[in-house]
Amino acid sequence: MMNENRFYFRTPERSDALNTHRRPRIRILIAGVVGGGMLALAACGGSQLNPKAVRAANEAVAGTSQAAGVPGSTSGTPGAPVAGAPTGGATTGTTGTTGTTGTTGTTGTTGTTGTTGGSSTTGGNLPKGASCAGFKNQTGITDSTITVGNASDISGPVPGLFQSAQDATKAYIAYFNSTSSICGRKLAMQALDTRTDAGADLAAYTTACDNDFAVVGSLGAFDSGGAAKAQSCGIPDMRAVATTPERHACTTCFGAEGVDSQYWPAAIPDYIIKHDKSGSQHAAMLYLNAGAAVINGQREQAANERAGMHYVYSQAIDVSEFNYTPFVQKMKDNGVKVVQWVGDSSDVIKLARAMQQQSFKPDIFMLDPSAYDQAFLQSGGSAVEGITIFAQFVPVEEASSNRETQLYTQWLQQVHPGASPTFYGIFAWSATKLFVERALALGGKLSRASLINSLRSVHAWTAGGMHAPQDVGGKTTGKCWRFLKVQGGKFVATGGTKYSCDRVVSAG
C-alpha cells in the first residue's frame, strides 16, 4: 500500500454526505486482495495461550461493531464499549490526594488509578511505563478504562473490506489487557463502521471525538471524510495507513505505514536493474484506467525512469476490459522483458492468464505488497507462478523469526477464530502497539495533545521488527523493502530475508 489513494473496487451509485450530487458507478483501487483463506503459518499453528487469560482479555474489548451512520448521513449513534473486568483484581482502587496505592487491588497489575498518582505496569515485550503522577481522566478515560475507537470499512459495497484491520486492533488490545495496564486503566475499543463512504467516515469521527480518547488501527478507502473533523477536535488518529491526501494532510493523523505519493522507493527499480539489467531497459507499465491507479501508474513509471529504468510500453486498461490478449501481444511486439502492474488482484490475474495462454513469460513480473494474500495464490493458480512482489514486513510464513508477528497471528485467532493474517492487519497491529507504547511513555502526562506531539517525533518505527522502519511523524515513503516470489503456490523470500534500504525517488 505504498502510496495514498491507491484503492479500487466497484461501488454502486450512492449519495455522499460530503457531496449532494449522485456519484456514477466508479472503480476505486483497493491495494490488496479482500478476503481469502488462512495464510500458511510456519511453526505458529494454533494457540498456546492460557484460556482464562484470553477470556478475561477479550472481555475488556468491545465485541460488537457500531455503525457510524448510513451512507449519506453525518451522524451515528455511539456504541458502548464493553470494558469488562480486567485480570488482576480491581482497577479502581482508592487513592488519596497524594496518589497512594489502592487497597482493593489483589494482584500485581496496578491497583492505583487516582488522578495524582499510581503506576503503569507492563508485561511481555512492552516497555516500562512512566510515572502516573498527575494522570487525569478526560474524554474516553475513566478510573478503569481508556477507550479508543477503530473506524474501518466493515460493511458497504465489499462487506468486510478492512475487517482485518479492526480485528488486528482488537487482537492487540486483548493481548495488552492480558498482562498490562496504563496507569491502572485497561483498554477498550469502540468499533466504528465507515462503510466505504466518506460520509460514514465523518460520522465515525464525530462519534469518536465525543467518546474516545484516540482512534487507532483504522483503515478506510474514503478516509478523507473524517480528516477535517479529526483535526478540528484534536483527536489522535493513529491509523494503519492514510489512504487519501486529505487524511495525509491532517495534522493529528498518522499512519503506521509512512507514505507520500510524490516519492517512490528506489529499492524496487534497483532490484530490477540488479537482477535483469537488460530487461530494465525494456519494461512495461500497465495500470487500470480508473481513479488513483492512473496517477500512481504514471508516477511510479516516472520515478523508476529517474532511477535508471526505461519503458518501451505503457498502457492504461479500462476497468470494463475482459480481453487482455491485445495488451499481451503489444508487449511481445515491443520486446518487453519486465512487466509492472498497478491495479487490483482480479485484473492482474486476468493479465497473468492471458500471458500464460500466449506463452509470454517476462523475466520479471512485479507487483506491490497488496498481492500478498492467500486468495491471490488460490485464484491465480499456475498463472501467477513466478510473480515477484515487494514488501516491507515480515511475512507470516516467517512468523517464527519475529515475536511481534507471532503475537499478532496468535491473538488474532482469539478474537476472530479462523481469520487470516493480512497486510492490513500487520499495520493495524503496529498502529495499536505504537499508541500503547507512547501512552505508557507519557504516563501521568498523557493527553490528546501530548500524544500527538509524541507521535510527531517517531521516525523509524518497526513495531518490534514486525516491518521495515516507517517515518510515522514525517509521513514519508519508507526506504526499506524486501522481495517475495510465488513458487510452488507459496510466497517465498527471494534475495534473502533482509531489507534493501535505499533512497526514495521523486516522481517529477
Secondary structure, DSSP 8 states (H G I E B T S, - for coil): --STT--B-EE----BTTBSS----EE-B-SS--S------TT--S--S-HHHHHHHHHTS--SEEE---TT-S------------SSB-S-----TT----SSB-SSS-----TT--B-B--TT-----B-TT----TTB-SSEEEEEEEE--SSSSTTTTHHHHHHHHHHHHHHHHH-BBTTBEEEEEEEE-TT-HHHHHHHHHHHHHH-SEEES-B-TTTTTTHHHHHHHT--EEES---SHHHHH-TTEEESS---TTEEETHHHHHHHHH-HHHHTSEEEEEESSHHHHHHHHHHHHHHHHTT--EEEEEEE-TT----HHHHHHHHHTT--EEEEES-HHHHHHHHHHHHHTT---SEEEE-GGG-SHHHHHHHGGGGTT-EEEESB--GGGGGG-HHHHHHHHHHHHHSTT----HHHHHHHHHHHHHHHHHHHHGGG--HHHHHHHHHT--SB-TTTTBS-BBTTTTB---EEEEEEEETTEEEEES-SS-EE--EEE--
